[in-house]
Amino acid sequence: MKHLFCSLLSFLLVLGCTNENKLTFEPLHIENEACDLCPNIEINLPQALGEEKLAKTINTALTEAIISLLLFEEEIAVTTIDEAMTSFKKAYIALQEQYDDEATNWEANIEGSVSFENDDYLTIALDSYLFTGGAHGYTSQQFLNFDKKKGIELENSQLFKNEADFQAFAEAVFRKKEQIPQEKPINYTGFMFETDSFYLPENIGFTSEGLKLLYNPYEIASYADGPIEMVLPHNEIKKYLVEKSKD
């Protein structure tokens, strides 16, 4: 009876996901071998299943993002996560050999998760912590946005009908949140926007609460200030988003 109940529950879960037009993912865990001269690398990602264009686009985008985080040899061509991990390890070993008494163990921890999905969009959040020496490691988050119907990854500008209009709206919200008077420069309270002008962050992604705008440490403030973020509710941003076809 217990086995029958579990089978029925699994069927209903699969049916529910199908009815919601959601993609199917399985967890992908990658870590490097343990050795005396090996940095600690651990990666956990949602791997899209299936042969359709969207699944391949998602997995390719995730691979490229991991490579970008781990690659230390810009002059070589790297196409796989394993090759990027090897590059990270080689850079660590080279540092150990040069500064044997001072070098500390490197670390890379990367966690991916689906932060939002509806009929039109899918967003994957990629949280990473990298330590390659120094006073502290670097924690960051990035978003990968996908158009589910077209099966493509989206640039931030492709999310909006008019990016300038959305930027003006975002600046107004940012000024209110950070208590920056409208008539004052954007850096009036201590931010570090280049040219003292507001601009959208590199990392913009959908969450269940709304559209998240995230400035990682050092982008517009000091490391001590941590990430600067704001979440704009779905009902407030809808008019700025590119309209999707009903088919």
N, C-alpha and C positions, 0 to 999 in steps of 0.2 A: 504493500500500500504506500509506504514511504517513497519507494522508487517511482511509483506511478505519479505521486504528487509532485516530485521534483521534476519529472519529465514534462508534466503538464505546465508547471510554473515556467520552465525554460522555454516551452513553446509559446506561452503567452508573452514572455519578455521579448522574444524574437519578433513575434507578430506586432507587438506594440511599437518596437523600433521601426519596423517596416512601415507601419501606418503613419508614423511621424516623419517618414522620409529621411531618417537619420543614417549616417554612414556607420559601418561596423569597423571597430578598431580592436587590435590586440596589443598587449604591452610588449615592448621590446626593451630588454635589459642588456646593456653592454658594459663590461668593465675590463680593465687591463690585467695582465698577469701580475702576481705579486712577486717582487724581487727586491734585493737590497738597493738597486739603482733604478727603481721604477717609481714614477710619480703615481699618486692615487687618482684614478679616473673612473668615474661611475656615471653612466648615462641611462636614463629611463625615458622612453618615448612612446607615444601612441602611434602604432603602425597601421595605416589604412589598409583594409583588405579589399581584394577584388582587382580586376584587370581594367576597369573603366579609367577614362582619362583623369578624372578628379583624384582617384586614389593614387595614381602614379605621380600626379603633380604634387600632392601633399607630401608623399614620401621623399620625392626629389628635393623639395623645398626644405624639409627637415634635415636631410643629409647635408645640403649646402650650408645651412645655418650652423650645424655642428662643426663642419670643416672650418668655417669662418672663425669660430670661437677657439679652436684648438691649433690651427695651423701656425707654425712658427718659421717655416721656410717658404717665403713668398716666391722664391725663384723656381720652385718645383711645382709640377702639376699634380694636384691631389683630387681624386674623384670619389674616394670612399671614406667612411668614418674610421676604419682601421688604419688607413694611410695617414689620416689627420692625427690619430692617437700616436702613431709612430713618430710623427714630426714633433709632437709635444714631448714625447719621451726623449728624443735625440737632443732637443734643446735643453732639457733638464740635465741630462748626462753631461753635456758639454759644459754647463755651468758648474756642475759638481767637480769636474776635472780641473776647471780653472780656479775655483774658489772652494777647495775641499773643506777648509776649516769654517767657512762662513755660510755656505749654501744650506738652505732649509728645504724640507720636502715640499714639492709642488703638489697641488690638488686641483682637480676639475670635477665639479658635480653639476650635472645638467638634468633638469626635470621638465618634461613636456606634458601638457594636458589640454584637453579641449575646453576652452573657456566659454564658447558660445556656438550654438548651431540652430538655424531655422531653415526654412525652405530655400532661402536665397544665399545666406552667408554661413561660413564656418570659420572660426577663429581658433588658432592654437597658441597658447601662451608658453613661452620657453623661458624658464627660470634657470639662471646659471650662477655658480660661484667659482671663481678662479683665484687661486693663490699661486703666484710665481715669485715669491720673495717680497721683501719690503715690510712695512709696518703692518699692513693688513691686506686681506684679499679684496676682490672686487665682486660685488653682487649686482646683477642686472636682470632685467626682464625684457623680452621682446615679443612682438606679436606677429603672427603670420595669418593674413586674411585671404580667404578664398571665395570666389564666385562659384557656387555649387552647380549652377545651370550651365555655365560656360566651361567649367572644369579648369579654371586658371587661378593663379595667385594674383592678388591685387596690390598695386602700389597704393599708398595712402591717397594720392590725388584722384585715383579711380573710384574712391568711395563717394565722392561728392559731386553734385551738379556743378557747383561753383566753389572751388577751394577758397577763394578770397572771401566770399560771403561767410563760409563756415569759420574761417580764421577770425574774422571780425567778431562773430558771435562768441567763439571760444575765448578771445581776449577779454571781452566784456565779463564773462563768467570768471575768468582767472583774476581779473582786477578786483572783482567783488569778493571772491574767496580769500585773496591775499591782502585785502584792504589797501589797494593801490589807487589813489585818486585818479579820476579820468584825465585830469589836466596835467598830471605828473608823468615823467618818463617811466617806462616799464621797470627800470632798475632802481626806482626811487626808494624801495624798502630793502635793497641789498641783493637783488638777483643779479645774474651775470649774463643776460642776453647779449649776444654780439650786436654791435652798433646800437645798443640800447633800444632795440625794436622787438616787439613780440613776434614769435614765430611758433608754428606747430611743432611738437616733438617728432622724432623719428619713429617712436613707438606709439601707435594708435591701434586699438583693437576692441572688438565687441566682448562684453561680458553680460551676465544675466541682468545686471543692474542698469547697463547702458553702455555708451561708448567711452572707453577709458583712454585718456591722454596721459602719457607717462614720460617724464624727463628723468632718466637715470642719473645717478650721482655724477657730478662734474659737468653735466650738460648746461645747467643754468644756475647751479649753486655749488657750494663746497661739498666735499665728501661727508663732512659732519652733518650736513643738513639732510642727508639721505635722499631717496627718490622724491620728486615732486609730482603729484598726480591729481587729477580730477576726473570724476565720472559724470558724464552728461546723460541724463535719462533718455530712454528710447523715444518717448513721446516728444521730447524737445529737439531731437536731432533729425527726426524722420523727414522733415521738409527740406533738409540739406542733402539727404542721401540721393544717390542716383536711383531713379525709379526703375523697378524691375517689371518685366513683362509678366502677364498672368499665365502664360502657357508654360 
